[in-house]
């Protein structure tokens, strides 16, 4: 299918912001942004840590993609194996165990949610984690095709519903098919049913996505997403229910009626964006191929100039998550080698 691809690249971030010209002096009453500063290693010896979700005590559950294992990691770096997710296979590239989401009511229900590959495709499942043992596997959503582009991020939104990203799994046309679960952002109840208010009465919340990776909400509750394109552009999108984000008709911004353009786009060499989080008025984006951490200021529904940090310093970056209650981020490396990936902490100085 012919794609209408943007002819002009939107502004990419510079390593050092340009000097201001003709602008008013900064308002001293407005706090300065907490720019990424010191980086320390929380934990080492990982193999493709893919998903992270916080527990109420400040520790995190982290999934390893290819080992199918879940671990608990404390802020001081103590790592404990929680268990292995069953029914998981790694039969296609970029498959295996992907994201994890701790129930917002974990202290009472002890539920955790996982997105992973099986023999027949990708699925979303629920398990019970009582603080020491992983048990009680329940399948919630099936029918998500697996392939080279699987999406796989799951997170609970501020509305209490579970959101999931799904890739087109090498079948681009599925992204435009509202009856398919592929190439979508899904929104569901804790039992895997369509959430009330979904635009089509199904699990589908938005469509026209190629390989959506990161999800986060800003302080006003707006949903932002990162997306890996094919060859031309990667994207940051502001997600609204029922919107069509263009793939495969559009890759990046285009002028096709009915398509929603990204708020920012990059060439793949600068990005291939994965994990996404919001902190101190900005989006923080972990870049795989770009091997950097992007910071993009958010003003309402508008994004400012992206700035890249740690370019080619820590290798491929998979995750970026704000530490609850602290001016810190956790980021993870990706495919650094056997037992060579790390969980890093970034102080927002």
Buried (B, 14 or more C-beta within 10 A) or exposed (E): EEBBBBEEBBEBBEEEEEEEEEEEEEEEEEEEBBBBEEBEEBBBEBBBBBBBBBBEEEBBBBBBBEBBBBBBBBBEEEBEEBBEBEBBBBEBEBBBBBBBBBBBEBEEEBBBBBBBBBEEBBBBBBBBBEEEEBEEEEEBBBEBBBBEBBBBBBBBBEBEBBBBBBBBBBBBEBBBBBEBBBBBBBBBBBEBEBBEEBBEEBBBBBBBBBBBBBBBBBEEEBBBBBBBBBEBBBBBBBBBBEBBBBBBBBBBBBEEEEBBBBBBBBBBEBBBBBBBBBBBBBBBBBBBBBBBBBBBBBEEEEBBBBBBBBEEEBBBBBBBBBBEEEBBBBBBBBEBEEEEBBBBBBBBE
